Amino acid sequence: MSPNVKGSLFMVLAMLGFAVEDALFKSVSSSLPPGFTTLLFGITGSILFAGLCLARGEAPLTRDALRPRLLIRSVIELVGRLFFALALAFTPLSSTSAILQAAPLVVTFGAALLLGEKVGPRRWTAMAVGFAGVLLIIKPTPDAFEPASIFALLGMIGFAGRDLATRMAPPSVSGRQLGMLGFLVIILAGLIFMTFDAAPPRLPQPAEALSVLLLALVGVSAYTALTVAMRSGEVSVVAPFRYSRLLVALGLAYVFFGERPDLWTLAGGLLIVVSGSYTLIRSGRVAAKRQ
């Protein structure tokens, strides 16, 4: 399996997990305060990642966590987590997930600017087609636009920055240790977010506690897959497969939240699939020519 195929596969798996995570978070935060839900999610996920580190003989936290690159990564992720949690709480899942799909363009631009990756016109065109699909879905007109969508936009920028920082993280820091740092950031985001909760925190009911545990298990799995994806292959090839998250999110929004995609949404989803498929096929041809 080539690095590009591996990275793309893990990116799809990560996006599948994150789409399920978003749906679970939206469901749990409808009964528990969103900030408190974020805090519980962060604590549970941190415990799981700490256990994974210890099982592999690694320290959950190392001095490398204080390196400037990782500190910057943590700050950027904090921004992403705070605003995306607000978006999930106050806007429809389908539109929030759609706005997040602008991340591949931001990540690819950052890879070209900061990592020196060469991105040809065909890949830029394929990503632009995918983004056009996103625009068809979110319909950014004055009548359809929701002010709360700004939360999702800021969250998207934060997550794109985190992905780039993951690529630039020291190789000595394992994916599990990066995950530990990421979920500690979620704890901090939850504590900040709780100051805006309308209702006070309370002990979750058994069903709610089980949902939080499931949320953390899915989140840890998705985060691990994302770390593998961003450390494999070319960012400009792997990043567009973030678009797959939207397709899963639309399905979950339809089944569990009663959100009905219209014809424009379905057309946008088709463009996203075509864009991602072309990018992977193109990368395979380029790799074959190099050999």
N, C-alpha and C positions, 0 to 999 in steps of 0.2 A: 504494500500500500504506500503510495507516494505521500510526502508530507502534506501536499495540497488536498489530496483526497481525505487523508486522516483528519486534517484540520476542519475541512468542510463537514465531514460526518459528525465530528464532535460538536461543531457549532449547531448543527441541526438538532442533535440530542439535547444540547444546552437550551436552545430556544423552546423545544418541546417542554422541558422541565420548567423553564421560567414562565411559559404561558400557563401551565397548570398552577405554578406558585402564585401568579397574579390572581387567578380565579379563586384559589383557596383563601388568599389574603382578603380579597374583596368580600368573600362570604363570611369569614371570621370577623372582620372589622365591622360588619353590619350589626353584630350583637355586642362585641367588646369594643371599647374605645380604640380608634386606629393607632394612636400613639402607644397605648399599652400593648396592643397586638404586636406592633413593631418591636417593642422591648422584649416580649416573650419569645418572639421569633428569633431575635438576635441571641438571647441567652441560650435557648435550646440548640440553635445551630452551632454556637461556640462550643458547647459541651460536646456535640457530636464531632466537630473538627478536632478538638483537643484529644478525644479518644482515638481518632484516626492517626493523629501524630504520634501519640504514645505507643500505639500498636506497631508503628513502623520504626520505633526507637528514636523519634525526633522530639526535640523540645517544641511545644506549641508556639512559644514566642522566643525570638532570638534578638541579639543586638542589631541584626540587620534591619529589624523593623524600624529602627531609628535613623536609617539612612535617608538622605533627602528625597531620593526617588520614591521610596515607599511611604514616607510621610506625605508627600504631595499626592500620591495615589490614594491614600486614606482620606485626605481632605476632599479630593475630587469625588470619591465614592460617597462620602457623607452628603455632599450636595445632591448627588444623584438619588440617593436613597430617600432623603427628606422630601424632595419635590415629587418623586415618583409615587411615594406613599400617599402624599396629598392628592395626586392625580387619581390614584386608584380609589380613594375614598370619596371623591367628589365629582368624578366624571365617568361616563360609560366605559366599560372595559374595552369595547371594540375601538373607540376613538383614541383612547390612551395608548393602546398597543400599536395603533397605526402610526401615531406621531413618533413613537419610539423607533420606527423603522427608518427614520432619517439617519440613524446612527451609522450605518455602513458608509454613507458619504462622508460624514465627519471623520470616522476612523481612517478611511482610505486617504483622505486629504492629509490627515496628521501623519500617516505612514510615509506618504510621499515627501512631506515637509520635514519631519523629524527623523525618520529612519532611512531616508534616501531610497525608498523603494521606487522602481520604475513602473508607472501605471500608464499603459498605452491608451490611445483614443478609443479602442474598441471596448476596453473594460470600463472606461468612464461613461461611454455611451450605454453599456448594459446597466450600469448602476443608475444612470439617469432615467432609463426606462423603468427600472424598479421603483425609483422615487416617484415617477409619474403615476405609477400604480397606487402609491401611498396617497398622493394628492387626490386621485379619483375617489379614494375611500373616505378621506377626512373632509373633502369638499370645503376648502378654506375660503368660503364666501362670507360676507357680513351677516347673512341670514342664518347660515349653518354654524358659524364659528362660536365656540363657547369660551368666555374669558378664562375659565378654570383650566382650559387646555394649555395655558402658559406653564402650569405646573409640570405637565408631561414634557413640554419642550425643554425646560430647565433640567428635568430628570434625564432626558435623553442626552443632553450635552455632558452631564456628569458621568453617565455610564460609558459614553464614547471615550471620554478622557481616562476613565478607569481601565478600559480595554487596552488603550495605547500604553498606559503605565504598566500594565501587566506584561506586555511584550518587552518593556524596558527594564523589568525587575531583575535583580541579580540572580543568576542561575543557581546560586547556593541556597536560595529560598525555594522550598518545594511548593507544589500546588496546594498541599494541605496547609502549609504555614500561611500562604497567601489567603486561603479560605478562612483561616482563623482570624487574620487581620480584618478581612472583609466583614465577618460577623461581629467582631468587636465594634466596628464602625456602625453596624446596624443597631447595636445596643445604645451607642451614643445618640444615634438618630432617634431612637425610640424615646430616650429621656428628654431630648429637645422637643420632640413632637408631642409628648404628653402635656407639656405646658399649654398646649392649644386644645387639648381634648375637652369637649363639652361636658362629659360625664367623668366621675372619678373612677380610678381603677378598682376592680373587684376580682375575687377569686373566680376563675373560669369554671363553668359546669363541666362534668366529665366529658360530654360530647365536644365541648369547646376545647378542652385540654387535648383531646385526641386529635382534633383538627389542627391545633397548633403544632403538635408533634409531627403530624403528616406534612404540614407546611414546611417544617424545618428539614425533614428527610428529603423532600423534593428539592428544597432550596440548596441543600448541601450537594446533592447529586448534580444539579444544574450548574452550580458554581464550579464544581470540580471539572465538569465537561467543558465549561467555558475557558477555564485556565489552560486545559490541554489544547483547545482549539486555537487560542491566541498565541500559544507557544509553538505551533506547528504550521508549516507552510508559509505562503506569502499572505500578508494581511489583506492585500487588495483582492485576493482570491477568496479567502476565508470569510471576511467581513460581510459580503453581500448575502451570505446564507443566514444572516440575522433576519432577513425578510420572512423566513419560514415561520417565525414566531407569530406573525400576524395571522397566518392561515389557521393555526391551531387556536389562537385567541378568538378569532371570529366564530369557529365551531363551538368553543366553550361558551361564548357569550350567547350564542343561539340556543344551545341546549339548556344551560343552567340559569341564565339571566333574562331570557325572553327577548333578546335583542335580535332584530330581523334585518339581515343585510339586504340592501337593495341591489338593483342591476349594476349601478356604478361601483359598488363595493365588490361584487363578483368580478367585474371587468378588471378592477384594480388588482385583485388577487391573482388573476390570470397573468397580468403583466409581471407581477412579482415572481411568479413561478418561472416564466419564460426567461426573465433576467438572470435569476440564479442558475438555471440550467445552462444557459449559454456561457456564463462566466466559468463554470467548472469545466465544460467541454473545451472552451478556448484555452484554459490553463493547461489541460492535458495535451493539447496540440503543441503549445509552446514548449512544454517540457520534453515532448518527443523530438522536436526539432533540435533542441539543445543537446540531446544524446546522439 
